[in-house]
Amino acid sequence: MQRRALIADNAAGPQTAVDAVLARFGFVRTAQVPDRDHAFARMQDERFDVVVMPLRDITPAELLALEREIRKDTSVSIIGTAPAAETDLIIRAMRAGIHEFLVYPPSTEELAGSVERLMRRSNDGVERGELIAVYSGKGGLGSTSVAVNLAHAFGSNRTDARVALADLVVSGGDVRVFLNLKPAYDLSHLVAKGSQVDEELLNSILSPCPGGVWALPTSENPEPEEMFDAASIGSILDLLRLHFAETVADCEHHLSERTLTALDAADRIILVTQLSVASLRSTQRSLGLCRRLGYDESKLCVVVNRYQSADVLPIQDAQDLLKWPIYWKLPNDYRLSAASLTKGVPVAVEDPGSKLARSYTDLAAKLAGTAGATAGFAAARNGKGGSRIKQLLGIERRPGHVA
């Protein structure tokens, strides 16, 4: 859907940043006018989905004119901005009918959050997106780093869409550390709501991040793992796919019902490994697990992290050992990775021209270009069936099970 925005007197901040934010919500044209009078004139003749209006020194007559235009077209959403959050001004503007107030100049995250709330209220449909699960059966291989930077690369490649990043490592997830997040809400708040989780609650809890990524981190405090059951995780992933073009899920390293739920539901599984014997043996086991789950081969993508040509084990030997092709190699750049983690930003933000940042961009493009593979019969289960752990261990074998 193509949307239109009208901005008076640069009330939303620098135009380049504003255009980038609006593009993610389907806005194809942004009209800029020098002042409120010109904005009122355009609103009388044209239809806009969002209007950003400066409120500083606004007169009662201008507020009345604004209220009149809002009443004429109830589908238009108004964002008012002013240099300070003055209570009297906000109350008068709200009484006139504006929907959101932001202190000028709003950050891109604040503007994105405001537009997201307005678009949610307009109840426009959103296409069902794709789910990428990032998994490694062994800790220390950099799977969280891959998930965070891959999500950012998806967001950079698709400036017309939003990307979600879900941290499913319920005990000690590090997405909030990698992105320096201090959210008021997290995954535990969604799970605690159980069947009450809906679009409204989901969107209110996500944290907007630079690059068009909305993050769903786990709690900073220890939570009982029992509360994060497979059905809850499956429902949350379904909701994310309904409202985001791409969802990247950082999965736990050990088998659990919620991990299997994410792997089942994923369109692609990124199996993160490194060129060491221990890592490759772990990936061998993961590939065996995926075969036993009946996943389509095209769903599985083995990605070598921290690759360097001087590795003792060549790529060909790794492929021979795994009996599986290497889908991608992410170059080793310890300095850049450490610097970006210290600052809490993706590597492409720290050094956009680096080989590692370009590699993530190319990996995201390759995944997007070849996405759409079937998720296999297991995807339909969505964590609502019997215990998958028991099936895998042979306690409850299902028909067609491959040993």
Secondary structure, DSSP 8 states (H G I E B T S, - for coil): --EEEEEETTTTS-HHHHHHHHHTTTEEEEEEESSHHHHHHHHHHS--SEEEEE-TT--HHHHHHHHHHHHH-TT-EEEEEESS--HHHHHHHHHHT--EEEESS--HHHHHHHHHHHHHHHT------EEEEEE-SSTTS-HHHHHHHHHHHHHHH-TTS-EEEEE--TTT--HHHHTT---S--HHHHHHTGGG--HHHHHHH-EEETTTEEEE---SS---GGGS-HHHHHHHHHHHHHH-SEEEEE--SS--HHHHHHHHH-SEEEEEE-SSHHHHHHHHHHHHHHHHTT--GGGEEEEEEEE-TT-SS-HHHHHHHHTS-EEEEEE--HHHHHHHHHHTS-HHHH-TTSHHHHHHHHHHHHHHHH------GGGGGTT-SS-HHHHHTTSS--TT---
